[in-house]
Amino acid sequence: AQTVTQSQPEMSVQEAETVTLSCTYDTSESNYYLFWYKQPPSRQMILVIRQEAYKQQNATENRFSVNFQKAAKSFSLKISDSQLGDTAMYFCAFMKRNAGGTSYGKLTFGQGTILTVHP
Amino acid sequence: DGGITQSPKYLFRKEGQNVTLSCEQNLNHDAMYWYRQDPGQGLRLIYYSQIVNDFQKGDIAEGYSVSREKKESFPLTVTSAQKNPTAFYLCASTAAGRQSSGNTIYFGEGSWLTVV
C-alpha cells in the first residue's frame, strides 16, 4: 500500500512571492504518477501539475513547478509569483502505473496543505 | 461541454435511510470512482469501476454500494449501515488504458451529504 504525507497543514505567502509545499510518499512501486491538486473554497478539485515517475525532468506548468526526487520519495510544489487566486487547499496524490502504461486512477491522497496568499 | 455531473449538490438524510448520489460523465471515460472527503482531510476511495458491470471496493467501502450498468453512470448509495455518512462526496473518472495524457483524473463538483 502507498502512503502520502504532507507535513505542512497550513502555509501562507505574500502576493508575488514564491512558496514551496512539501510532499513525501512511500511505495514499493517503481512506475507511478504523482499529482498536485488544488481545491479552492468551491471544493472543485483542479489538477495543477502531473509528474511521471519514469521521467527525470521536473514538470512545469506556468507558475507551478515540482522538485521530484525519486530516490528520496519527495515531490514538492513550487508556486512562483503567488496570486490571490492561488489561495486553496493543495493535495499531493499518488497513482500506480501498471505494466504497459495503463492505470486505473486509484489515487492515494495526502492530508492537504491550506495555502493562504496575502495581499 | 464535456464533464462530470454530480447531483444533488446538497442532500439531507434521516437516520436509517438509504440515499443515492448520482454521477454522470460524458467524457467517454472507462473508469469511474467515488471518494469521500471529511472536513480538513484528504480524499479516501470508496468504490471504483474500470468497466461496465464491474466494480471493486476501495479503502472505505463498508456501508456503501454502487452499480455500473452504463458506461456514463456510476451512482453511489449510502446505506443505513454507514454509521457516519456526513461528508463531501466526489465522483471522478479517467480514460483507463494506454493514454498519453497520463490518465489524469477528472472530478465532479461534489455532493454534500448531511445526516439530520
Contacts between the chains, C-beta under 8 A, distances in Angstrom:
chain1	res1	chain2	res2	distance
A	4	B	42	7.8
A	33	B	102	5.8
A	33	B	103	6.8
A	35	B	104	7.9
A	35	B	105	7.6
A	42	B	109	7.6
A	43	B	88	6.3
A	43	B	109	7.1
A	43	B	110	5.0
A	44	B	107	7.0
A	44	B	109	5.6
A	44	B	110	7.4
A	45	B	43	7.9
A	45	B	90	6.4
A	45	B	92	7.7
A	45	B	107	3.9
A	47	B	104	5.9
A	47	B	105	7.5
A	50	B	102	5.4
A	50	B	104	6.4
A	52	B	102	6.1
A	91	B	42	5.9
A	91	B	43	7.3
A	95	B	103	7.0
A	95	B	105	7.6
A	97	B	103	7.8
A	100	B	98	6.4
A	101	B	98	4.8
A	101	B	99	7.8
A	102	B	96	6.3
A	102	B	97	5.5
A	102	B	98	5.9
A	102	B	103	7.7
A	103	B	94	7.9
A	103	B	96	7.1
A	103	B	103	4.6
A	104	B	31	5.2
A	104	B	48	6.9
A	104	B	50	5.3
A	104	B	94	7.4
A	104	B	96	5.1
A	104	B	103	7.8
A	105	B	31	5.4
A	105	B	33	6.0
A	105	B	48	7.1
A	105	B	92	6.9
A	105	B	93	7.9
A	105	B	94	4.2
A	105	B	96	7.0
A	105	B	103	6.1
A	105	B	105	5.0
A	106	B	33	7.7
A	106	B	45	6.2
A	106	B	48	6.4
A	106	B	58	7.4
A	107	B	33	7.9
A	107	B	35	7.8
A	107	B	43	7.1
A	107	B	45	7.3
A	107	B	92	7.9
A	107	B	105	6.0
A	109	B	42	3.7
A	109	B	43	4.6
A	109	B	44	7.6
A	110	B	42	5.7
A	111	B	41	6.3
A	111	B	42	5.0
A	112	B	40	7.5
A	112	B	41	7.2
A	112	B	42	5.5
